[in-house]
Amino acid sequence: MGLLDFLFRRGGGRAGSSPEKAVILRGVSEEHQWMARNHPGFVPEAQALQEIEGKPYDVLTWRDERGEERTVYFDISAFLGP
């Protein structure tokens, strides 16, 4: 397993499909890298900071050229705080 594999699997298999399955990262700059690796061909459409049950999440919505949309939750509490 290479360094990038280690970095981007830090979420323990979390797919980001809900706050409970949010991807855990160390910095906002990793969000686009995670998306490029896990959802190639999708481009950012919208981004929102949401507090859910007292915890901060970056919620990104992405779309591909066919119009398919993906919303991914990123747990940013490690560097933004509760």
N, C-alpha and C positions, 0 to 999 in steps of 0.2 A: 504494500500500500504506500503510495507516494504522499508527499506533503499535502498536495491539493486534495487528495482523497480524504485525508485526515481532517483537513480544515472544513471541507464541505459536508462531511458526514457527522459533524459535531451534534447535529440535531437528533441523533439517535434514531434515524429512519422517519423523522417527522416530515410529513408532506406539506404542511402549511395550509391545509384545507379548512381549518377552523382554529379558534383560539386554543383549544385543547391540544391540537396537533401542530401548533405554531413552530416554525423553524427558529432555532436558537442560534443567534450569531453574536459576534463580538463587536461589530460595527456596521453602520448603515451602508458603508461602501461594499460590503460583502453581499448585499441583497441582489444587485444586478448580476454579480458573478454566479450566485446560487441559481438564479433564474436561467441564465444562459446555459448552465450545465444541466439543469433538470427539466427545463422547458424551452429547448432551442426553437428559434423562429418566432418567439413571442416578443413583443415590444411593449414598453410601458404605456399605459393609457391614463391611469389615475393613481394617486397616492394619498393616504389619509392617516393621520395619527389618531388612534382610538384608545381610550382607556376602558378596559373591560374588567369588571370585578377588581378595580383598583390597580390593574397592571397595564403598562403601556405596550401597545402593539403598533407596528407600522403595517398598514394593510395596503397592498399593491394590487392593482388590477391590470392585467396584461391581455393583449389580443394578438392573434396571428393574422396572416394575410387572408385566410378564409373567413375571418370574423369570429373564430372561436375565442371565448373569453375565459381567463383564469384569474381567480382572486386568491392571493396568498397572504397568510398572516405570518409576520415575523415578530418574535418575542424580543423586544429591545430593552427589557428591564435590566439586563446586566450592565448596560452603559448609560441608560437614561434614568433608571431608578423608579421605584414605585410612586 
